[in-house]
Amino acid sequence: MTLPLSKRERTIRQRLKNDLVHYAEACLKIRTKAGRIEPLTFNAPQCRLHETLEKQKAETGRVRALVPKGRQMGVSTYVGARFFHQVTHAKGLRAFILTHRDQATAALFEMAKRFHDNLPSPVCPQIKAANAKELTFGRLDSGYKVGTAKAAGVGRAETIQLFHGSEVAFWQRAEEHASGVLQAVPAQPGTEVVLESTANGLGGLFYALCMKAMKGESDYQLCFLPWFAHEAYRQIVPAGWKPPEAWHRYGELHGLSRPQLRWAHAKNRELAAARGEDPERPCWLFRQEYPATVEEAFQVSGEGSFIRPETVLAARRASLEVDPYAPLVIGVDVALGGGDRTWMISRKGRVAGRHLNERMDSSDSMEIAGTLARIIERLKPDRVFIDVGGGYGSGVHDRLVERGYGQVLTPVQFGARASLDAGLGGMGAAGTGGTGGGFGGAGSRDYANKRAEIWGALRDWLADPGGADIPDEDELMTHIVAPGFKLNSNDQLVLEAKEKIRARLGLSPDGGDALALTFAEPVLSQRAQEAQMARWGRDDAPTTADWDPSLV
């Protein structure tokens, strides 16, 4: 026989049911890093996330959240506690947690099991069934289940009201899970989806979802947690310590206290030393693992990129004047459509995309040729480089030649041999005002083919001290930093193939290929030709050996 609760007991129970922060500290136990079992008291990032989710739930009736974060912020612990609290206080709720690997899956389930095993008996629901991945509470008809993203179709057949995606950027079969288990959560009041992860480079499901949320194009709310939100990331400052100049600027930019700055400097030294980088400057690994902004979390990640994200980010933020004497060149990467788009972009000296930066999702070569013909008539470019590899661009090129635009067109085969004169085909002769290009600065023997060569010139152009200016677009940046690279048996650079990039990131780097095409051959603008002719006399037309880089 169960005795009725007193008024005081009912008040206590009601607060435990309605107040997650109080419930966690009063009822839930976690294993600390020191190995002790202690009450769960939310840290600052957890409190910040809790406030965000509760506000969204109050406003919309449900939770849809994306949480890009730094390391060890306690997000998985918070979401685990949040969902455990709900399934042990309401009938018919099913929580599902999907992680990136078996070890993480086991750890999160062990945490939930520890929650239950240490609950005070008055608020401890009876377990109906338990195994290595599931807890079912009989009288409530609620449950808590975990799975690993490497398995095909995991969670697809479930009925889920609460879904936690852990380290989503590292999921295998990410797109499949998005169309499977995520669709098992109905768009009903009271349902919750929380997807959280540290960054894993540009591209992929988590990156795409976060970019859409930032633009307000989805129901998901972005809740970024910078590393300095965590109160544990501070260190005692020794007397007389002065941060290096790069760290002083970093601290001012993000409003850091001296203890926070000291911690960041020390952590960065560990990460930079392990990679042989300058310990006195924020290294890419520190910025990825401990991001200060959501842009930094993604745009500084991607260790294997041929072109470093920091370089591209600097070009996005630049605002350079267009050199009137520089040639106007256009790169066209032709695609079949259906999501793989034809991309057309201009470059005039140090500035790209100012005159043209367009995409077309079309499989009709006649339509693409017609659009490009109108662009040529409008912009009067000095040269248009078209990728004709794979056959897609050949039809566009041939149609434009038929229409009388042959003089301005240059077909480019990505698989062709690199130019014999890499310096001429690189930065200096391509209208950038810089020096000759080349992977490692050695020449064409460094490149396995034309595509690798022109991407090498693009990389050198972006890194040139004179600066570079590109459109401030996430998508274009994603395409530029997407390709990885390797060296073949002849020590030549081999750029990652489009097919492999598409399989790895779910995108084709059309924008990067289009911009790289603007470096396919040296181009002299009409104004520069006139200036050179005036210098030598009109009867003495300049040769490539006479070109003056200051004019191109």
Secondary structure, 3 states (H helix, E strand, C coil): CCCCCCHHHHHHHHHHHHCHHHHHHHHCEEECCCCCEEECCCCHHHHHHHHHHHHHHHHHCCEEEEEEECCCCCHHHHHHHHHHHHHCCCCCCEEEEEECCHHHHHHHHHHHHHHHHCCCHHHCCCEEEECCCEEEECCCCEEEEEEECCCCCCCCCCCCCEEEEECHHHCCCHHHHHHCHHHHCCCCCCCEEEEEECCCCCCHHHHHHHHHHHCCCCCCEECCECHHHCCCCCCCCCCCCCCCHHHHHHHHHHCCCHHHHHHHHHHHHHHHHHHCCCCCCCCHHHHHHCCCCHHHHHHCCCCCCCCCHHHHHHHHHCCCCCCCCCCEEEEEECCCECCECEEEEEEECCEEEEEEEEEECCCCHHHHHHHHHHHHHHHCCCEEEEECHHHHHHHHHHHHHHCCCHHHEEEECCCCCCCCCHHHHCCHHHCCCCCCCCHHHCCHHHECCHHHHHHHHHHHHHHCCCCCECCCCHHHHHHHHCCCEEECCCCCEEECCHHHHHHHHCCCCHHHHHHHHCCCCCCCCHHHHHHHHHHHCCCCCCCHHHCCHHHC
